[in-house]
Amino acid sequence: MDVGKRINQLRMKNDLTLDELASRTELTKGFLSQLERNLTSPSLQTLEDIASALGVSMERFFKEESDEQIVFKKEDYFVDEQEKATIHWLVPKSQNNQMEPIVIELKENGYTQEIKPHKGEEFGYVLSGEILIESESLNSIRTVKAGECFYVKGNERYLLKNIKSKVAKVLWISTPPIF
């Protein structure tokens, strides 16, 4: 961990000058400047004093604050080419999240894996083409066209099929992640 950078981050977050932090910690401005530039290292007691003056515990001081990514671009996507479908994972590591958005392209006569019953739900919006939702447990087949959507409770067993000659594209969001 870059201790000097972390001190600087927290100082800036608290809108403090080096003079103000020096006053709160009874350290010199020069010493704090050297710490922030990693030219010297603080003792554990000094670091505790600095963390306290910055309003954080030692645990929180050492906890890495990551910039959580909230915008994802095409280069972030992971694409899985399969025989009957292509899956575009839109959010990297979404299996760690509450929901998992994907875009699935079903090739001619393509289909998804069967979704088994689970504790969750799925939502799909057909971007282009037309799909069938086949459900043995409901003993039904439903057609969903471009511009329409579907919502399936996790207690159903189903799969999506494309019986048309052109690719069908579906924005599919599941919770919890199932792919």
C-alpha positions as a Markdown table, in Angstrom:
| # | Residue | x | y | z |
|---|---|---|---|---|
| 1 | Met | 0.0 | 0.0 | 0.0 |
| 2 | Asp | 1.2 | 3.5 | -0.8 |
| 3 | Val | 0.8 | 5.1 | 2.7 |
| 4 | Gly | 1.8 | 8.6 | 1.5 |
| 5 | Lys | -0.8 | 8.5 | -1.3 |
| 6 | Arg | -3.5 | 7.3 | 1.1 |
| 7 | Ile | -2.7 | 10.1 | 3.6 |
| 8 | Asn | -3.0 | 12.6 | 0.7 |
| 9 | Gln | -6.3 | 11.1 | -0.5 |
| 10 | Leu | -7.9 | 11.3 | 2.9 |
| 11 | Arg | -6.5 | 14.8 | 3.5 |
| 12 | Met | -8.0 | 16.0 | 0.2 |
| 13 | Lys | -11.2 | 14.2 | 0.9 |
| 14 | Asn | -11.5 | 16.1 | 4.2 |
| 15 | Asp | -10.6 | 19.3 | 2.4 |
| 16 | Leu | -7.6 | 19.9 | 4.7 |
| 17 | Thr | -4.3 | 21.7 | 3.9 |
| 18 | Leu | -1.0 | 20.4 | 5.1 |
| 19 | Asp | -1.0 | 23.2 | 7.7 |
| 20 | Glu | -4.4 | 22.2 | 9.1 |
| 21 | Leu | -3.4 | 18.5 | 9.3 |
| 22 | Ala | -0.1 | 19.4 | 10.9 |
| 23 | Ser | -2.0 | 21.5 | 13.5 |
| 24 | Arg | -4.4 | 18.6 | 14.3 |
| 25 | Thr | -1.6 | 16.0 | 14.6 |
| 26 | Glu | 1.0 | 18.2 | 16.2 |
| 27 | Leu | 3.4 | 17.2 | 13.4 |
| 28 | Thr | 5.2 | 19.6 | 11.1 |
| 29 | Lys | 4.0 | 20.5 | 7.7 |
| 30 | Gly | 7.4 | 19.4 | 6.3 |
| 31 | Phe | 7.2 | 16.0 | 7.9 |
| 32 | Leu | 3.7 | 15.4 | 6.6 |
| 33 | Ser | 4.8 | 16.6 | 3.1 |
| 34 | Gln | 7.6 | 14.0 | 3.2 |
| 35 | Leu | 5.2 | 11.3 | 4.3 |
| 36 | Glu | 2.8 | 12.1 | 1.4 |
| 37 | Arg | 5.7 | 11.9 | -1.0 |
| 38 | Asn | 7.0 | 8.6 | 0.6 |
| 39 | Leu | 10.3 | 10.2 | 1.5 |
| 40 | Thr | 10.0 | 9.0 | 5.1 |
| 41 | Ser | 7.9 | 6.5 | 7.0 |
| 42 | Pro | 5.7 | 7.1 | 10.0 |
| 43 | Ser | 5.8 | 5.1 | 13.2 |
| 44 | Leu | 2.7 | 3.1 | 14.0 |
| 45 | Gln | 1.7 | 5.7 | 16.7 |
| 46 | Thr | 2.2 | 8.6 | 14.3 |
| 47 | Leu | 0.1 | 6.8 | 11.6 |
| 48 | Glu | -2.7 | 6.2 | 14.2 |
| 49 | Asp | -2.6 | 9.9 | 15.1 |
| 50 | Ile | -2.8 | 10.9 | 11.4 |
| 51 | Ala | -5.7 | 8.5 | 10.7 |
| 52 | Ser | -7.5 | 9.8 | 13.8 |
| 53 | Ala | -7.1 | 13.4 | 12.6 |
| 54 | Leu | -8.4 | 12.4 | 9.2 |
| 55 | Gly | -11.5 | 10.8 | 10.8 |
| 56 | Val | -10.8 | 7.1 | 10.0 |
| 57 | Ser | -9.8 | 4.0 | 12.0 |
| 58 | Met | -6.6 | 2.2 | 11.2 |
| 59 | Glu | -8.7 | -0.5 | 9.6 |
| 60 | Arg | -10.4 | 1.9 | 7.3 |
| 61 | Phe | -7.1 | 3.7 | 6.6 |
| 62 | Phe | -5.7 | 0.4 | 5.2 |
| 63 | Lys | -8.8 | -0.6 | 3.4 |
| 64 | Glu | -8.2 | 0.0 | -0.3 |
| 65 | Glu | -10.8 | 2.4 | -1.8 |
| 66 | Ser | -11.4 | 1.4 | -5.3 |
| 67 | Asp | -13.1 | 3.5 | -7.9 |
| 68 | Glu | -16.2 | 1.3 | -8.6 |
| 69 | Gln | -16.8 | 1.1 | -12.3 |
| 70 | Ile | -20.3 | 2.2 | -13.2 |
| 71 | Val | -19.9 | 2.7 | -16.9 |
| 72 | Phe | -18.9 | -0.2 | -19.2 |
| 73 | Lys | -17.8 | 0.0 | -22.8 |
| 74 | Lys | -17.6 | -2.6 | -25.5 |
| 75 | Glu | -14.0 | -3.3 | -24.7 |
| 76 | Asp | -15.1 | -4.3 | -21.2 |
| 77 | Tyr | -17.5 | -6.9 | -22.4 |
| 78 | Phe | -16.6 | -10.6 | -22.5 |
| 79 | Val | -18.0 | -12.5 | -25.5 |
| 80 | Asp | -18.6 | -16.2 | -25.5 |
| 81 | Glu | -19.1 | -17.7 | -29.0 |
| 82 | Gln | -21.1 | -20.9 | -28.7 |
| 83 | Glu | -22.5 | -23.2 | -31.4 |
| 84 | Lys | -26.1 | -22.0 | -31.1 |
| 85 | Ala | -25.7 | -18.6 | -29.4 |
| 86 | Thr | -23.3 | -15.8 | -28.6 |
| 87 | Ile | -23.3 | -14.4 | -25.1 |
| 88 | His | -22.1 | -10.9 | -24.4 |
| 89 | Trp | -21.4 | -10.4 | -20.7 |
| 90 | Leu | -21.9 | -6.6 | -20.3 |
| 91 | Val | -20.6 | -6.2 | -16.8 |
| 92 | Pro | -17.3 | -7.9 | -15.9 |
| 93 | Lys | -17.4 | -10.0 | -12.7 |
| 94 | Ser | -21.2 | -9.6 | -12.5 |
| 95 | Gln | -21.4 | -12.9 | -10.7 |
| 96 | Asn | -20.3 | -10.9 | -7.7 |
| 97 | Asn | -23.4 | -8.6 | -8.1 |
| 98 | Gln | -27.1 | -9.0 | -7.3 |
| 99 | Met | -28.0 | -9.2 | -11.0 |
| 100 | Glu | -26.3 | -10.2 | -14.2 |
| 101 | Pro | -27.1 | -8.4 | -17.5 |
| 102 | Ile | -26.2 | -10.1 | -20.8 |
| 103 | Val | -27.0 | -9.7 | -24.4 |
| 104 | Ile | -27.6 | -13.1 | -26.0 |
| 105 | Glu | -27.7 | -13.6 | -29.8 |
| 106 | Leu | -29.5 | -16.7 | -30.8 |
| 107 | Lys | -28.4 | -17.9 | -34.2 |
| 108 | Glu | -30.9 | -19.5 | -36.7 |
| 109 | Asn | -32.4 | -22.5 | -34.8 |
| 110 | Gly | -30.3 | -21.5 | -31.8 |
| 111 | Tyr | -31.2 | -21.9 | -28.2 |
| 112 | Thr | -30.0 | -21.2 | -24.7 |
| 113 | Gln | -29.1 | -23.7 | -22.1 |
| 114 | Glu | -32.0 | -24.8 | -20.1 |
| 115 | Ile | -32.5 | -22.5 | -17.1 |
| 116 | Lys | -33.2 | -24.7 | -14.1 |
| 117 | Pro | -35.4 | -23.7 | -11.1 |
| 118 | His | -33.6 | -21.4 | -8.7 |
| 119 | Lys | -34.3 | -18.6 | -6.2 |
| 120 | Gly | -34.4 | -15.6 | -8.4 |
| 121 | Glu | -36.0 | -14.0 | -11.5 |
| 122 | Glu | -35.2 | -13.2 | -15.1 |
| 123 | Phe | -36.2 | -10.3 | -17.3 |
| 124 | Gly | -35.6 | -10.2 | -21.0 |
| 125 | Tyr | -36.2 | -7.6 | -23.7 |
| 126 | Val | -36.1 | -8.7 | -27.3 |
| 127 | Leu | -33.9 | -6.2 | -29.2 |
| 128 | Ser | -34.3 | -7.8 | -32.6 |
| 129 | Gly | -35.9 | -10.9 | -34.1 |
| 130 | Glu | -38.3 | -13.2 | -32.4 |
| 131 | Ile | -37.9 | -15.9 | -29.8 |
| 132 | Leu | -39.9 | -18.7 | -28.2 |
| 133 | Ile | -39.9 | -19.3 | -24.5 |
| 134 | Glu | -40.3 | -23.0 | -23.9 |
| 135 | Ser | -41.3 | -24.2 | -20.5 |
| 136 | Glu | -41.9 | -27.8 | -19.6 |
| 137 | Ser | -43.0 | -26.9 | -16.1 |
| 138 | Leu | -45.7 | -24.6 | -17.5 |
| 139 | Asn | -46.3 | -26.9 | -20.4 |
| 140 | Ser | -46.3 | -23.9 | -22.8 |
| 141 | Ile | -44.5 | -22.1 | -25.6 |
| 142 | Arg | -44.7 | -18.3 | -25.7 |
| 143 | Thr | -43.6 | -16.0 | -28.6 |
| 144 | Val | -41.8 | -12.8 | -27.8 |
| 145 | Lys | -41.1 | -10.3 | -30.7 |
| 146 | Ala | -38.7 | -7.4 | -31.0 |
| 147 | Gly | -39.8 | -4.6 | -28.7 |
| 148 | Glu | -41.5 | -7.0 | -26.3 |
| 149 | Cys | -40.2 | -8.4 | -23.0 |
| 150 | Phe | -40.6 | -11.3 | -20.7 |
| 151 | Tyr | -40.4 | -11.8 | -16.9 |
| 152 | Val | -39.9 | -15.3 | -15.5 |
| 153 | Lys | -39.9 | -16.3 | -11.9 |
| 154 | Gly | -37.0 | -18.6 | -10.8 |
| 155 | Asn | -39.2 | -21.5 | -9.9 |
| 156 | Glu | -39.8 | -22.2 | -13.7 |
| 157 | Arg | -37.6 | -24.4 | -15.9 |
| 158 | Tyr | -37.3 | -22.9 | -19.4 |
| 159 | Leu | -35.2 | -22.1 | -22.4 |
| 160 | Leu | -35.2 | -19.5 | -25.2 |
| 161 | Lys | -35.3 | -20.6 | -28.9 |
| 162 | Asn | -34.9 | -18.8 | -32.2 |
| 163 | Ile | -36.8 | -20.6 | -35.0 |
| 164 | Lys | -36.4 | -17.8 | -37.5 |
| 165 | Ser | -33.8 | -17.5 | -40.2 |
| 166 | Lys | -32.2 | -14.4 | -38.8 |
| 167 | Val | -30.4 | -13.7 | -35.5 |
| 168 | Ala | -32.5 | -12.8 | -32.5 |
| 169 | Lys | -31.0 | -10.5 | -29.9 |
| 170 | Val | -32.2 | -10.4 | -26.3 |
| 171 | Leu | -31.1 | -8.2 | -23.4 |
| 172 | Trp | -31.4 | -10.7 | -20.5 |
| 173 | Ile | -31.1 | -9.8 | -16.8 |
| 174 | Ser | -31.1 | -12.4 | -14.1 |
| 175 | Thr | -31.0 | -12.2 | -10.4 |
| 176 | Pro | -29.0 | -13.8 | -8.9 |
| 177 | Pro | -26.5 | -14.4 | -11.7 |
| 178 | Ile | -27.0 | -17.8 | -13.3 |
| 179 | Phe | -24.8 | -17.9 | -16.3 |
